[in-house]
Structure formats: structure tokens, C-alpha cells
Amino acid sequence: MSLRKLSDQIVEDILSQLGSGQLGEGSTVSSEMTLCATYNVTRGVVREALRSLDAKGFIKVSQGMGTTIAPMHEWNVLDPIWVALNSDSSYFDDLQTTREMFEPEIAALAARNATPENLMELQEILDEQRLCIGDENDLANIDIAWHAALSRATQNPILNQLHNSIANLGIKVRIENAKCPDAVDHATYWHEEIMRAVVSRDSELAKAAMRMHMNQVRADLEIALQTT
């Protein structure tokens, strides 16, 4: 097993313990010696894992004072490994609230700045969505792709990067949402309405349509979670 693979295992285990509450803010992380014995690895592997966790804001390493879990507000909860391990339904409401803030403004800006190439990409993904008969994963990925294309159409690289970071959390939410019997039809309908507004360069209509879409997403998600 490679050095990188071994250190990743330690990172994943500690992040899983954080997500489950087994470790919390201020908790002491096992010493380097203990981690070496637990995972049967060298100090180099352990230190690589701790450096990674430190860079992500999950731990604080103090010379001579040991390693402790950092305050929660410092954690990078958009880190891909954290998201993969811990983005369960407890995150859904926070994510949806964030989307309700961002997505209408993205739609409005896309209506002002979309290029012909952007519009073509949006239409192609929308056509694919209409025809999709795959499972929840396929439907979720198409939905993410359409919103990502809309974000690119803003021509704002900072906003686009923020949107992409949020999208890392969004896959599990969308998979759950797709379990609602009418969710896909609802999404396709509102994507079409938003698309019409973007094509007509009507930023206020695009914003309003996206706001309605987000309201529908929240309602569908609540239904899906009640039935699972």
C-alpha cells in the first residue's frame, strides 16, 4: 500500500470520528506513537496525515502540546473527503438554505452574461434531462451538470468556484430528492422556465423562476425524506 494511501486511511478514520461525535472540539488526538502502532505505519505516514488534517482546519498541532481537534468553525466542511464521509441528511437543510441564497443570483447574472455557447450547453443538458430514464444517481448528476453550466454562464469565476464547492455537497441531496415521484418532472419544468428567461435576457424573471425552483426543491426533498 502506498504512503499516500496509508495516510489517507488515517485522515478518513479521524474525519469519521469527528462526524460521528466520537471526537469533538478540543479533543486530544492520539499521539504519533499510538497512531503508528494502531495503523502499523511509520511516523512519516502519520505526520503526512496530520499535516493534511491541519491544512483542512480539522486539527491544531502544537509543538510539545500534542494534537487537538480544532474549533468547528475552522473545519473545511466542503473538503471532498469530509463530504463523502459525513454529508448525511443533517446537512441537507443548511445546503438548501445556501442554495436558496446563491442560485437566484446566479440565474440573474447568467441571463445578463450567457454566451451563445453557454446557451447551447444548457439546452443540450436540458434535452438530456428530459430523456433521462436512469436511476437516482444519473438524475442527480444531470441536475448538477445543468446548474454547473448555468453557473459558468455568469462569466464570474469566483461565483462559479463557490458554486462548484457547494455542488460537492449536493450529490447526496439530489439523490434523495430524486426519490420523490414528481421531483424530476418538477426540476425539468423549472429548468425550462429558467432557460426561457436566460435566453430572453430577463434577469428578474430568471431570478424569480429560480426562486420558485428552489422552493419546489425544498418541498420535494421534505417529501422524499419522509418516505425513506
Summary of the structure (lengths in Angstrom):
residues: 228
radius of gyration: 21.0
end to end distance: 38.0
largest distance: 63.9
contacts: 697
relative contact order: 0.11
helix: 74%
strand: 4%
